[in-house]
Amino acid sequence: MAWHSVDVKIKNKTWGAMIRSSESVVEFSVSAACKIKAGDAVECGDDTHKVIFIEDIAQRGETLVLTCEGKSDDKSKAGGASDSSGSEDV
């Protein structure tokens, strides 16, 4: 998980940030000046991520690491399988 540079949108303002992701979470490192809190959204490219945890690095109020859920685009996803091989016609 290497960090790389991106631009993110927080509360309709663009910020320079660093990003790294794993299979379960996405982390952003941003300036504390963005005034973000848990539950807020971070937009990065076409993806929107919900902040679930915030860490103030070195407790100096300068840099925050935001731990976010994976992609959440507020669109419903079709569930279930389209294969009906297990169904039975009566």
C-alpha positions as CSV (number, residue, x, y, z in Angstrom):
1,M,0.0,0.0,0.0
2,A,2.0,3.0,-1.3
3,W,0.8,6.6,-1.0
4,H,0.3,8.7,-4.1
5,S,-0.8,12.2,-4.7
6,V,-4.4,13.1,-5.7
7,D,-6.9,16.0,-5.6
8,V,-10.0,15.4,-3.5
9,K,-13.1,17.4,-3.0
10,I,-14.3,18.0,0.6
11,K,-17.4,20.2,1.3
12,N,-17.2,21.5,-2.3
13,K,-13.6,22.6,-2.0
14,T,-10.6,21.0,-3.7
15,W,-7.7,19.9,-1.6
16,G,-4.3,18.3,-2.4
17,A,-4.1,14.9,-0.7
18,M,-2.3,11.6,-0.5
19,I,-4.2,8.3,-1.0
20,R,-3.6,4.7,-0.3
21,S,-6.1,1.8,-0.4
22,S,-6.5,-1.8,0.5
23,E,-9.3,-4.3,-0.2
24,S,-11.3,-3.0,2.8
25,V,-10.6,0.7,3.2
26,V,-9.3,3.8,1.5
27,E,-7.1,6.3,3.4
28,F,-6.5,9.9,2.6
29,S,-3.9,12.3,4.2
30,V,-5.1,15.9,4.1
31,S,-4.6,19.2,5.7
32,A,-6.6,19.7,8.9
33,A,-7.7,23.0,7.5
34,C,-10.4,21.1,5.5
35,K,-12.4,20.8,8.8
36,I,-13.8,17.3,8.0
37,K,-15.5,15.1,10.5
38,A,-16.5,11.4,10.6
39,G,-19.5,10.8,8.4
40,D,-18.6,13.4,5.8
41,A,-17.8,12.5,2.2
42,V,-14.6,12.7,0.3
43,E,-14.8,12.8,-3.5
44,C,-11.8,11.5,-5.5
45,G,-12.2,11.3,-9.2
46,D,-15.5,9.5,-9.9
47,D,-15.6,7.9,-6.4
48,T,-17.2,9.1,-3.2
49,H,-16.0,7.8,0.1
50,K,-17.6,8.1,3.6
51,V,-15.2,9.0,6.4
52,I,-15.4,6.4,9.2
53,F,-12.3,7.4,11.3
54,I,-10.0,10.5,11.6
55,E,-6.5,10.4,13.0
56,D,-4.8,13.7,13.8
57,I,-1.1,12.9,13.1
58,A,1.1,13.9,16.0
59,Q,-1.9,15.6,17.6
60,R,-0.7,19.0,16.2
61,G,-3.8,19.9,14.1
62,E,-1.9,20.0,10.9
63,T,-2.4,16.7,9.0
64,L,-5.3,14.3,9.2
65,V,-5.4,10.7,8.0
66,L,-9.0,9.9,7.0
67,T,-10.0,6.2,7.0
68,C,-12.9,5.7,4.6
69,E,-15.2,3.0,3.4
70,G,-14.7,1.7,-0.1
71,K,-16.6,3.3,-3.0
72,S,-20.1,4.5,-2.1
73,D,-21.9,6.1,-5.1
74,D,-25.4,6.1,-3.6
75,K,-26.7,4.1,-6.5
76,S,-28.6,0.9,-5.8
77,K,-26.9,-2.3,-6.9
78,A,-28.8,-5.2,-8.5
79,G,-28.5,-8.2,-6.2
80,G,-28.8,-11.9,-6.6
81,A,-27.8,-14.0,-9.5
82,S,-29.3,-13.9,-13.0
83,D,-28.6,-17.6,-13.4
84,S,-31.8,-19.6,-12.5
85,S,-30.1,-23.0,-12.8
86,G,-31.1,-23.8,-9.2
87,S,-34.8,-23.0,-9.7
88,E,-37.5,-25.5,-10.5
89,D,-40.3,-25.1,-12.9
90,V,-43.6,-26.6,-11.6
